[in-house]
């Protein structure tokens, strides 16, 4: 009997650090640490507010992103070449994503024909909660449905991290990656990312 109690106690002590590590990962998965997921040969220069930009001549071509949208239609980033494109990785389970959603909706409506917003919904095993999220916030643009994060893995190494949601990447009119944020954004920061690209000729 005492041996069984000792074994259980030893298992509990061994399991505690593993549980703590899992909890830490869960808490950081929807974090706002703008240093996470950086690195690689991306030529990013991080400015104030955690927004990273790339000089026009150093920009890498955006990866091929295609697949189904949340409503089951085909969606392809290549269809929007010639426009500035804002790609926002988000999940319905993510608190900071909910905080920034109203700003993305506001700026998407304000920029009209100049900018195309596209979401990348990730780590939502079912479409229902993500569709409800979009309805709740009046999101006016489509989102890729990417429950396993495979689309995020198409970006150059070090650019995005599946554990850092929300994340935002802006693609210029030539289809090249021009800016990135690994933290939630408000309308001011969104404009800081996209307005210089709208002005590019």
Secondary structure in CASP SS format (residue, H / E / C, confidence):
PFRMAT SS
TARGET T0000
AUTHOR 0000-0000-0000
METHOD secondary structure of the structure
MODEL  1
X C 1.00
X H 1.00
X H 1.00
X H 1.00
X H 1.00
X H 1.00
X H 1.00
X H 1.00
X H 1.00
X H 1.00
X H 1.00
X H 1.00
X H 1.00
X H 1.00
X H 1.00
X H 1.00
X H 1.00
X H 1.00
X H 1.00
X H 1.00
X H 1.00
X H 1.00
X H 1.00
X H 1.00
X H 1.00
X H 1.00
X H 1.00
X H 1.00
X H 1.00
X E 1.00
X C 1.00
X C 1.00
X C 1.00
X C 1.00
X C 1.00
X C 1.00
X C 1.00
X C 1.00
X C 1.00
X C 1.00
X C 1.00
X C 1.00
X C 1.00
X C 1.00
X E 1.00
X E 1.00
X C 1.00
X H 1.00
X H 1.00
X H 1.00
X E 1.00
X E 1.00
X E 1.00
X C 1.00
X C 1.00
X H 1.00
X H 1.00
X H 1.00
X C 1.00
X C 1.00
X E 1.00
X C 1.00
X C 1.00
X C 1.00
X C 1.00
X E 1.00
X E 1.00
X E 1.00
X E 1.00
X C 1.00
X C 1.00
X C 1.00
X C 1.00
X E 1.00
X E 1.00
X E 1.00
X H 1.00
X H 1.00
X H 1.00
X H 1.00
X C 1.00
X C 1.00
X C 1.00
X E 1.00
X E 1.00
X E 1.00
X E 1.00
X E 1.00
X E 1.00
X E 1.00
X C 1.00
X C 1.00
X C 1.00
X C 1.00
X H 1.00
X H 1.00
X H 1.00
X H 1.00
X H 1.00
X H 1.00
X H 1.00
X H 1.00
X H 1.00
X H 1.00
X H 1.00
X H 1.00
X H 1.00
X H 1.00
X H 1.00
X H 1.00
X H 1.00
X H 1.00
X H 1.00
X H 1.00
X E 1.00
X E 1.00
X E 1.00
X E 1.00
X E 1.00
X E 1.00
X E 1.00
X E 1.00
X C 1.00
X C 1.00
X C 1.00
X C 1.00
X H 1.00
X H 1.00
X H 1.00
X H 1.00
X H 1.00
X H 1.00
X H 1.00
X H 1.00
X H 1.00
X H 1.00
X H 1.00
X C 1.00
X C 1.00
X C 1.00
X C 1.00
X C 1.00
X E 1.00
X E 1.00
X E 1.00
X E 1.00
X C 1.00
X C 1.00
X C 1.00
X C 1.00
X C 1.00
X H 1.00
X H 1.00
X H 1.00
X C 1.00
X C 1.00
X C 1.00
X C 1.00
X C 1.00
X C 1.00
X C 1.00
X C 1.00
X C 1.00
X E 1.00
X C 1.00
X C 1.00
X E 1.00
X E 1.00
X E 1.00
X E 1.00
X E 1.00
X C 1.00
X C 1.00
X C 1.00
X C 1.00
X E 1.00
X E 1.00
X E 1.00
X E 1.00
X E 1.00
X E 1.00
X C 1.00
X C 1.00
X C 1.00
X C 1.00
X C 1.00
X H 1.00
X H 1.00
X H 1.00
X H 1.00
X H 1.00
X H 1.00
X H 1.00
X H 1.00
X H 1.00
X H 1.00
X H 1.00
X H 1.00
X H 1.00
X C 1.00
X C 1.00
END
